[in-house]
């Protein structure tokens, strides 16, 4: 018994507490005697492995800071009049677009469900153990401006370049100042062909240029986004029930 206690303590010291608990349970379960050493050891390893994978998934979801953490691909409403392509979402749920470093542009009016779809795709990326970050563009620009003032811009830029999937909500909802446009170009350029980004916008790419004061910056940003992107367009109203997708999903108290 002393040997068993020592083994359990060593497992705990090595931060394998789940395996330690499973081992303790095995020692107290007489039915385990019918299993071979190999089978019992495999059970312990499986328990620890599953626990670590689950913990990693929970950390990824928490760090992603989703606006709608309850969004899942399986809950997408394809019968709402939005004309969503179910087969496209099935392909995107495989996350191959992240491996291929492609982007996604989600277009739709306020309340059409852009944030829900983006968060659902982000959640699927977490399940595939990709690092994900959700942020509204105004918040990102404010963070970059603060970083410039504090001399940490390069550090923040490097962090945003690392995410496997970046979700930018409220993309170009308002016009940008010249400094904001240049900061945005730095982000887009740092991720170009190296990582994937989801852009949620009320405006089609053709109208994005109007949000920039400098045409050269607008062209540079669009050139790095549009050609490598899947585009998802959403209808606003449920024609049968005359409800927005925000109402259908019970999200009236959330902003998009």
C-alpha positions as CSV (number, residue, x, y, z in Angstrom):
1,X,0.0,0.0,0.0
2,X,2.9,2.3,0.8
3,X,4.2,1.8,-2.8
4,X,0.7,2.7,-4.2
5,X,0.6,5.9,-2.1
6,X,4.1,6.9,-3.2
7,X,3.1,6.3,-6.9
8,X,0.0,8.5,-6.4
9,X,2.0,11.2,-4.8
10,X,4.5,11.2,-7.6
11,X,1.7,11.4,-10.2
12,X,0.3,14.4,-8.3
13,X,3.8,16.0,-8.2
14,X,4.1,15.6,-11.9
15,X,0.7,17.4,-12.3
16,X,-1.1,14.2,-13.4
17,X,-3.8,14.4,-10.7
18,X,-6.5,12.9,-12.9
19,X,-4.4,9.9,-13.5
20,X,-3.6,9.7,-9.8
21,X,-7.3,9.7,-9.0
22,X,-8.0,7.0,-11.6
23,X,-5.2,4.9,-10.2
24,X,-6.6,5.2,-6.7
25,X,-10.0,4.1,-7.9
26,X,-8.5,1.1,-9.7
27,X,-6.8,0.1,-6.4
28,X,-10.1,0.1,-4.7
29,X,-12.0,-1.7,-7.4
30,X,-11.6,-5.5,-7.1
31,X,-13.0,-6.0,-10.6
32,X,-9.9,-4.4,-12.0
33,X,-7.9,-7.6,-11.1
34,X,-9.5,-9.3,-14.1
35,X,-7.8,-6.8,-16.4
36,X,-4.2,-7.2,-17.6
37,X,-1.5,-4.6,-16.6
38,X,-1.5,-3.3,-20.2
39,X,-5.3,-2.8,-20.2
40,X,-5.3,-1.1,-16.8
41,X,-2.4,1.2,-17.8
42,X,-4.1,2.1,-21.0
43,X,-7.2,3.1,-19.0
44,X,-5.1,5.4,-16.8
45,X,-3.4,7.0,-19.8
46,X,-6.8,7.5,-21.6
47,X,-8.2,9.1,-18.5
48,X,-5.3,11.6,-18.2
49,X,-5.2,12.2,-21.9
50,X,-8.9,13.0,-22.1
51,X,-8.7,15.3,-19.1
52,X,-5.9,17.3,-20.6
53,X,-7.6,17.6,-23.9
54,X,-10.8,18.8,-22.3
55,X,-8.9,21.3,-20.1
56,X,-7.0,22.6,-23.2
57,X,-10.4,23.1,-25.0
58,X,-11.8,25.0,-22.1
59,X,-8.8,27.3,-22.0
60,X,-9.0,27.9,-25.7
61,X,-12.7,28.8,-25.4
62,X,-12.1,31.1,-22.4
63,X,-9.2,32.9,-24.0
64,X,-11.1,33.4,-27.3
65,X,-13.5,35.7,-25.4
66,X,-16.4,34.9,-27.7
67,X,-19.3,37.4,-27.7
68,X,-21.7,34.4,-28.0
69,X,-20.0,31.4,-26.4
70,X,-23.3,29.5,-26.7
71,X,-23.0,29.5,-30.5
72,X,-22.6,26.1,-32.2
73,X,-22.5,25.0,-35.8
74,X,-25.2,22.4,-35.0
75,X,-27.6,25.1,-33.9
76,X,-27.5,27.1,-37.1
77,X,-31.0,27.7,-38.4
78,X,-31.1,26.9,-42.1
79,X,-34.9,27.3,-42.4
80,X,-35.1,31.0,-41.4
81,X,-35.1,32.5,-44.9
82,X,-31.4,33.5,-44.7
83,X,-30.5,31.2,-47.6
84,X,-27.5,29.8,-45.8
85,X,-25.5,27.1,-47.6
86,X,-25.5,24.1,-45.2
87,X,-22.9,22.2,-47.3
88,X,-20.6,25.2,-47.1
89,X,-20.8,25.3,-43.3
90,X,-20.2,21.6,-43.2
91,X,-17.0,22.2,-45.1
92,X,-16.0,25.1,-43.0
93,X,-16.6,23.1,-39.8
94,X,-13.7,20.9,-40.8
95,X,-11.5,23.9,-40.4
96,X,-9.5,23.1,-43.6
97,X,-9.8,26.8,-44.4
98,X,-7.6,27.5,-41.4
99,X,-5.0,25.0,-42.6
100,X,-5.1,26.7,-46.0
101,X,-4.9,30.2,-44.5
102,X,-8.1,31.4,-46.1
103,X,-10.4,34.0,-44.7
104,X,-14.2,34.2,-44.3
105,X,-16.3,37.3,-44.9
106,X,-19.8,37.3,-43.3
107,X,-22.1,40.0,-44.7
108,X,-25.5,41.0,-43.3
109,X,-27.5,43.7,-41.7
110,X,-27.8,44.3,-38.0
111,X,-29.6,41.4,-36.3
112,X,-29.0,39.0,-39.2
113,X,-26.8,36.7,-37.1
114,X,-23.3,37.5,-38.2
115,X,-21.8,37.3,-34.8
116,X,-23.6,34.0,-34.0
117,X,-22.2,32.4,-37.2
118,X,-18.7,33.8,-36.6
119,X,-18.7,32.6,-33.0
120,X,-20.0,29.2,-34.1
121,X,-17.1,28.8,-36.5
122,X,-14.7,30.0,-33.9
123,X,-16.0,27.5,-31.4
124,X,-15.5,24.7,-34.0
125,X,-11.9,26.0,-34.5
126,X,-11.4,25.6,-30.7
127,X,-12.7,22.1,-30.9
128,X,-9.9,21.4,-33.4
129,X,-7.5,23.0,-30.9
130,X,-6.7,26.1,-32.9
131,X,-6.1,29.4,-31.0
132,X,-9.0,31.8,-31.6
133,X,-9.6,35.4,-30.7
134,X,-12.9,37.3,-31.0
135,X,-12.8,41.1,-30.9
136,X,-14.9,44.0,-32.2
137,X,-12.9,46.2,-34.6
138,X,-13.4,49.4,-32.5
139,X,-12.0,47.6,-29.5
140,X,-9.0,46.4,-31.5
141,X,-8.3,49.8,-32.9
142,X,-8.4,51.3,-29.4
143,X,-6.1,48.6,-28.1
144,X,-3.6,49.3,-30.9
145,X,-3.8,53.1,-30.3
146,X,-3.0,52.5,-26.6
147,X,-0.2,50.2,-27.5
148,X,1.4,52.8,-29.7
149,X,1.2,55.3,-26.9
150,X,2.8,52.9,-24.4
151,X,5.5,51.7,-26.9
152,X,4.2,48.2,-27.0
153,X,2.7,48.2,-30.5
154,X,5.1,45.6,-31.9
155,X,4.3,43.2,-29.0
156,X,0.6,43.5,-29.4
157,X,0.9,43.2,-33.2
158,X,2.9,40.0,-32.7
159,X,0.3,38.6,-30.4
160,X,-2.5,39.2,-32.9
161,X,-0.4,37.6,-35.7
162,X,-0.2,34.4,-33.7
163,X,-3.9,33.5,-33.5
164,X,-4.8,30.7,-35.9
165,X,-8.2,32.4,-36.3
166,X,-9.0,36.0,-35.6
167,X,-12.7,37.1,-35.6
168,X,-13.1,40.8,-36.3
169,X,-16.7,41.9,-35.6
170,X,-18.2,45.2,-36.7
171,X,-15.7,45.4,-39.5
172,X,-15.5,48.9,-41.0
173,X,-18.8,49.9,-39.4
174,X,-17.5,53.5,-39.4
175,X,-14.9,55.4,-41.3
176,X,-11.3,55.2,-40.1
177,X,-8.8,57.8,-39.2
178,X,-5.5,57.6,-41.1
179,X,-3.6,56.2,-38.1
180,X,-6.3,53.6,-37.5
181,X,-6.2,52.6,-41.1
182,X,-2.4,52.1,-41.0
183,X,-2.7,50.1,-37.8
184,X,-5.3,47.9,-39.4
185,X,-3.1,47.4,-42.4
186,X,-0.3,46.2,-40.1
187,X,-2.7,43.6,-38.6
188,X,-4.0,42.4,-41.9
189,X,-0.5,42.3,-43.4
190,X,0.9,40.4,-40.4
191,X,-1.7,37.7,-40.8
192,X,-1.8,37.5,-44.7
193,X,-1.2,33.9,-45.9
194,X,-0.1,33.0,-42.3
195,X,-3.4,32.8,-40.5
196,X,-7.2,33.0,-41.0
197,X,-9.5,35.9,-40.2
198,X,-13.3,36.1,-40.1
199,X,-14.7,39.6,-41.0
200,X,-18.2,40.4,-40.0
201,X,-19.5,43.4,-41.9
202,X,-22.7,45.2,-42.8
203,X,-21.1,46.3,-46.1
204,X,-19.9,44.4,-49.1
205,X,-16.2,44.7,-49.9
206,X,-17.0,47.0,-52.7
207,X,-18.1,49.6,-50.1
208,X,-15.1,49.2,-47.8
209,X,-13.0,51.6,-49.7
210,X,-15.3,54.4,-48.7
211,X,-14.2,53.9,-45.1
212,X,-10.6,54.9,-45.8
213,X,-9.3,58.4,-46.4
214,X,-6.4,57.0,-48.4
215,X,-7.2,54.8,-51.4
216,X,-3.7,53.1,-51.4
217,X,-4.3,51.8,-47.9
218,X,-7.8,50.6,-48.8
219,X,-6.4,48.8,-51.8
220,X,-3.6,47.2,-49.8
221,X,-6.0,45.9,-47.2
222,X,-8.6,44.6,-49.6
223,X,-6.0,42.9,-51.8
224,X,-4.9,40.9,-48.7
225,X,-8.4,39.9,-47.8
226,X,-10.9,39.4,-50.6
227,X,-9.0,37.1,-52.9
228,X,-8.5,34.4,-50.2
229,X,-11.9,34.5,-48.7
230,X,-15.1,32.6,-48.6
231,X,-18.1,34.9,-48.6
232,X,-21.3,34.3,-46.6
233,X,-24.3,36.6,-47.3
234,X,-27.2,36.6,-44.8
235,X,-30.8,37.8,-45.4
236,X,-32.1,40.0,-42.6
237,X,-35.7,38.9,-42.1
238,X,-37.4,35.6,-41.4
239,X,-40.0,35.9,-44.1
240,X,-42.4,33.5,-42.4
241,X,-42.3,34.9,-38.8
242,X,-41.0,38.4,-39.6
243,X,-38.3,38.1,-37.0
244,X,-34.6,39.0,-37.1
245,X,-32.1,36.2,-36.3
246,X,-31.3,38.0,-33.0
247,X,-34.9,37.5,-32.0
248,X,-35.0,33.9,-33.1
249,X,-31.9,33.1,-31.0
250,X,-33.1,35.2,-28.1
251,X,-30.2,37.6,-28.4
252,X,-32.1,40.9,-28.3
253,X,-29.9,42.2,-25.4
254,X,-26.7,41.7,-27.4
255,X,-25.1,44.0,-29.8
256,X,-23.7,43.0,-33.2
